[in-house]
Amino acid sequence: MMASVGGRIEVLQSPTRAYKDHIAVCRADGVGIGILPREALDDLVESNFVKQDGEEESKAVFELTDYGERPAR
């Protein structure tokens, strides 16, 4: 999904009391197109498919690595 829309993964920190964090797959313009469980993001990071690309006060952003883009295409 991320490769086809030039997207990223955003980890929103504590958006509500019901969630410790909310992990969203987003298009390049930031519109959410799906959600991931924490375990899936951890697996993507461990497999070197995504890397953290930035962090703001309320969210961390993950982008596909070059290694992660190859299988996606």
C-alpha positions as CSV (number, residue, x, y, z in Angstrom):
1,M,0.0,0.0,0.0
2,M,2.7,2.5,1.0
3,A,4.7,2.0,-2.2
4,S,1.8,2.5,-4.5
5,V,0.7,5.8,-3.0
6,G,4.1,7.2,-2.0
7,G,3.0,6.8,1.6
8,R,4.4,6.5,5.0
9,I,3.5,5.0,8.4
10,E,2.6,7.5,11.2
11,V,2.6,6.5,14.9
12,L,0.3,8.9,16.7
13,Q,1.1,9.1,20.3
14,S,-1.9,8.7,22.7
15,P,-4.6,10.1,20.5
16,T,-7.3,8.9,22.9
17,R,-7.4,7.2,26.3
18,A,-8.4,4.0,24.5
19,Y,-5.2,3.7,22.6
20,K,-1.6,3.8,23.8
21,D,-0.6,4.6,20.2
22,H,-2.4,4.5,16.9
23,I,-0.4,3.3,13.9
24,A,-1.7,4.5,10.5
25,V,-0.6,3.8,6.9
26,C,-1.0,7.1,5.1
27,R,-0.8,8.4,1.6
28,A,1.8,11.1,0.7
29,D,-0.7,13.8,1.6
30,G,-1.2,12.4,5.1
31,V,-4.7,10.8,4.6
32,G,-4.9,7.5,6.4
33,I,-5.6,4.4,4.3
34,G,-5.1,1.7,6.8
35,I,-4.0,0.7,10.3
36,L,-1.3,-1.6,11.6
37,P,-0.8,-3.4,14.9
38,R,2.3,-2.6,16.8
39,E,3.7,-6.0,16.1
40,A,3.5,-5.5,12.4
41,L,5.4,-2.2,12.6
42,D,8.0,-3.9,14.8
43,D,8.4,-6.7,12.2
44,L,8.8,-4.1,9.4
45,V,11.5,-2.2,11.3
46,E,13.3,-5.4,12.3
47,S,13.3,-6.6,8.6
48,N,14.7,-3.3,7.5
49,F,11.6,-2.6,5.3
50,V,10.9,0.8,7.0
51,K,13.0,3.3,9.0
52,Q,12.0,6.2,11.2
53,D,12.2,9.3,9.1
54,G,11.2,11.9,11.6
55,E,9.4,12.7,14.9
56,E,7.2,15.5,16.0
57,E,5.6,16.1,19.3
58,S,2.6,14.0,18.6
59,K,3.8,11.4,16.0
60,A,6.7,9.4,14.6
61,V,7.0,8.9,10.9
62,F,8.3,5.8,9.2
63,E,9.2,5.6,5.4
64,L,10.0,2.6,3.2
65,T,13.7,1.8,2.9
66,D,15.2,1.1,-0.5
67,Y,15.3,-2.6,0.7
68,G,11.6,-2.3,1.5
69,E,10.6,-0.8,-1.8
70,R,12.0,-3.6,-3.9
71,P,9.6,-6.3,-2.8
72,A,6.7,-3.9,-2.8
73,R,7.1,-3.1,-6.5
